[in-house]
Amino acid sequence: MTTVNHWTPDDIPDQTGRTALITGGNSGIGLETAHALARHGARVILAGRSRTKLDQAAEAVRAATPEARTGTLVLDLSDLSSVRDAATRIAETETVDLLFNNAGVMNLPERRTTHDGLEMTVGTNHLGHFAFDAQVWPAVRRSSAPRVVTVSATAARWPMGRLDDLMSERSYRAMGAYAKSKRANIVYTLELARRTANSPVEALVVHPGSAMTNLQQHGTGPLSRVITPIAARFLMGSAEGAAWPSLYAATSPQVQSGRFIGPAGRDQTSGTPKPAKLPTGADDPAEGRRLWTESEQLTGVPFDIEAGAAV
């Protein structure tokens, strides 16, 4: 059996007959994830805000893998009505074997809110995915062996990522909001793993290390204008390599639900995937329950693991 120390995407088992839905699938890590899964036989549904970019990404997947089966889904995670409409379409018609909560935003210099009045970074990176997962859950439950993979980041370990002011109403810092959203990704996933412990569902969370993707490119201000170009050239790896933890978590027979996976390379910035150290307290069941309840309240979307959400 292949060990984690030697894992590469070439070790992905045949995915024929399985469907993967990837938020943020039109670029960066999401698109690289789609390419790899398509090469191994999966049908891939790319979800994102722009119909044009989704169509271009799907065409790129088919150009690289002519036999690839692709679909697209217009989804704006910062708009709960868009989330509901997209989830309804999938929940009514699809079986989702692999659900990737991959899309995200970061480094918004001023506090902004979503269409529904939620702080934009947490509202997109965590709450949008929470609401989407809850409402698409019937499609996940149709799979005989579903996995939910959520993409976090090493920023989840930063002290500024505490979840006691989730909407940054008392004070706002751009990277503090990002750290909160990434910690929330982990706390949510571990709570999902606990709530699905007696089901076929496996929930895993990953961090991609450091890679130059559209997430960094969408930032603004001095950090993005000066530091990011330097980092892109000297410090960050490729989006292709950054997709390895997601692919490993989604397809390896060795992983277990509730694990945090990241690159094994120096400083966990790149390399083959392995279990990563959790942020202190992120596996506290009490914090998981609190975040779950707060997420339901803020989105107005109940997440019923047993029955799936009504859509």
N, C-alpha and C positions, 0 to 999 in steps of 0.2 A: 504493500500500500504506500502511496506517495506520502512523504512527510511534509509538514508545514515548511521545514527549512529549505525544501527544494521545490516548492509549489510555484508554478507559473500558469497563465491562462491555457497553455497547452494541455494541462491536466483536467480541464473542465470536462465532466462527463457529458455524454450525448444528451442534449436538451430537446430532442425531437418530441413534439407533442405537448410541450410546455409553453406557456405564454408569460412574458415578462412585461410589466408596465413600469415605465421609468419617468418620474417627474424630472423636468430639466433635461429631457432626453435629446434635445436638439443641438447640444453643444457640450464641450468639456468632458468631465468625467461621465456624465450621463450618456453622451454619444459614444464614447469609447466602450462603455458597458454594453451598449446596444450592439456595436460592431462585434464584440467578442461572443456574445450570446448568439447572435445570428450565425456566426461561423460554426457554432456548435449545434445548430438546428432549431433554436428557439424562435418562436414568433415574438416580435418585439413591438410594443405600442409605445410610441414616443409622445410624451405629454409636455406641453409648454404653452406660452401665451400667444406666440405668433404663428398663424397658419402658414405663412410663407416660409419661415425658418423651419417649421416642422416638416413641410413637404420637401424642402431642400435636404434636410437631414435624412429623411427616409430614403430619398433618392441616392444619397451618398452610401447608405448601408447596402442598398440593392446593387449599386455599382461595384462595391467591394466584394459582395457576396451575392452573385446573381440569383441564387436560389432562395435568398432571404424572403421571409414573409414579414411584412411591416404593416403597422397601423399608426394613426395619429389621433391625438386627443387635445383639443384646445382647453387649456386649464390655466387660470390665473389664481394662484394660491392666496393672493392678497384681496380677493373678492369672494366672499362666501357664497354668493349666488352662482358664480362661475364654478366654484368647487362643487356645489350641489348639482348643477346641471351636468358637469362632466362625470361625477360619481354615479348619477342616475343612469346615464348612458351605459356605463360599464357594468353596473350592478344588475341591470336588466338583461344584458345580452352576453356577458363574458364569463369565463373562468380565468382567474388570475392566479397563476402558480408562484410567480415571483413579483413582489411589489417593492419597488425601490423609491423611498422617500429621499430624493437626491437634490432637488432644486433648492436654491437659496440666494439670499442677498447679504451683503455685508458693508460695513464702513459708510453708513449714511450719516453725513456730518451733522445734520440737524434732526431732531425728533420729528418723524412723519407718521401719519396714521394710514391704515388701510381704508378701503371703501367702507368698512364696517366700524371704523373708529378704533381699531387695535394698533398698538405700536407696530410699525412696519416690519422691523427685522424679526421679532418674535412672532408677529402675526403671520408672516410668510413662512419662516423656516420651521416653526413648530406648530402653531395653531392651524395654519392652512393645511398642513399635512395631517394633523389630528382629525380635523373635520373631514378631510378627503378619505382617510382610512376608515373612519366610522361609517361613512355612507357608501363606500365601495365594498364594505366587509362581506356582503352576500356573495360577491364574485370570488373573494379570497376563500370563503368557506366551502365553495364548490370544489376546490382543488383537493386532491387526496393527500398532497404533501406540500402545503404552501409555506413560503418563507417571506417574511417582511424584513427588509434591510433598510435601515435609516442611516444616512450619512451625517455624522457629527464632525468634530474637529478637535485638535489639541487645545484650542481656546476654551473648551469646556472645563479645563483644569484651572483656569485663571480665577483668583479670588473675586474679581469683579463680576463673575458669572452667577452669583447667588440668586436664588429665585424668589426672594422675599418681596421684591418690587418688580414683578414680571413685566408690567407695562411701562416701566421707567417713568412713572408719574412723579416720583419725588425728585429724581435727577436723571439726566440722560447723558450717556457717553457712547459714542458710536461703537467702539469695540467692546464696551461693556454690554450693550444690547446684543451684540453678536455672541459674546461668551454665554450670556443667558440662554440664547436660542439653542446653542450647541449643547449646553448642559441639559436643557429641557429635552433635546433629542435623545440623550442617553437615559435620563430618568424616565421618560415616556416609554422607551423601548424595554427597559427592564421591568416596568410595571405591566406592559403588554405581555412580556414573557411569563410573568407570574400569573396573569389572568388567563392565559391560554395553556397553562402547564398540563392540563388534562385533555388536550386536543392535539390534532396533527400539526397545528401552526407552530412554526419556529420564528422567533423574533430576535434579530441581531442588530447591533449597531457598530459602525465602523468609523475610523478616521482615516483620511487619505494621505496623511503626511503633508508635505509641502509640494504644491504643483501650481503652475501658472495656468489658470483656467479663466473663464469668463467671470467667475465670482470675484476674483481680484480685479479684473479689468473694469468691472462696474463700479468700483469705489471712486470716490472723489476726494479732493483736498490734497494737501502736501504729501500725505503718506502714499497715496496712489500715484501722484505725479512724479515723485522722486524715488521712493524706496522700491515700489513695485517694479519699475523697469530694471533696476539693478538686481533685485531678487530674481526676476525672470531669467536673467542671463547667468547669474553665478550661484544662486542658492536653491532654486526650485526645480523639481523634476517635471516630467511630462504628465499630461492628463492621462495618457495611456497607462503609465505606471501607477498613477494615483487611483485608477479604477480597480487595481488588483484586489485590495481589501474587500470591496463590494462584491466582486466576482467570486472570491473565495468564500465569503460569508453566504452567498446565494447558492453555491453549487457544491461545495466540498462535503463529502459524507462525514468528515471528521468534526465539523463544528457542532456546537450544542446551543440550544436556545438560551438567550440571556447573556451571550458572550459579547465582549467588546474587542474588535479586531482592528489592528493597525499594521503599518509596515515595520519590518524587523530590522531595517537598516540603521545606520548610525543616527542617533537622536530621533529615531522613528520618523524620519522624513521621507524615506523611500525604501524599497526592497520588498522581498517576499512577505506575505502576511503572517501574523502570529497574534496570539492573545495580547491585549494591551492593558495597562494599568488604568483602572477606573478613577475618575475624580473622587476625592474624599467625600464620602457620604452619598454618592449618587445611587448606591444600591440600597439605601434606606427605604424600606417599604412604606414608612409613614410619608416620606417626601413624595414617593410615587403616587400614593393615594391622593395627597393634597394637589399635586399637579394635575392629575386626571380629573378631579372634581372641578378645579379652577378652569381647566381647558373646556370642559363641558359647559360651564357657566358662561365663559367669555364668548364661545362660538355659538351657543344655543343648540349644540348638536349632541344628543346623547349617544354614547358608544356602548352598545349592548353586545358583549362578546358572544353570548350564547345565541342570540336571535339575529344579530346583525341589525344595523340601524334601518329604520323605515325610510325609504327614499322615494 
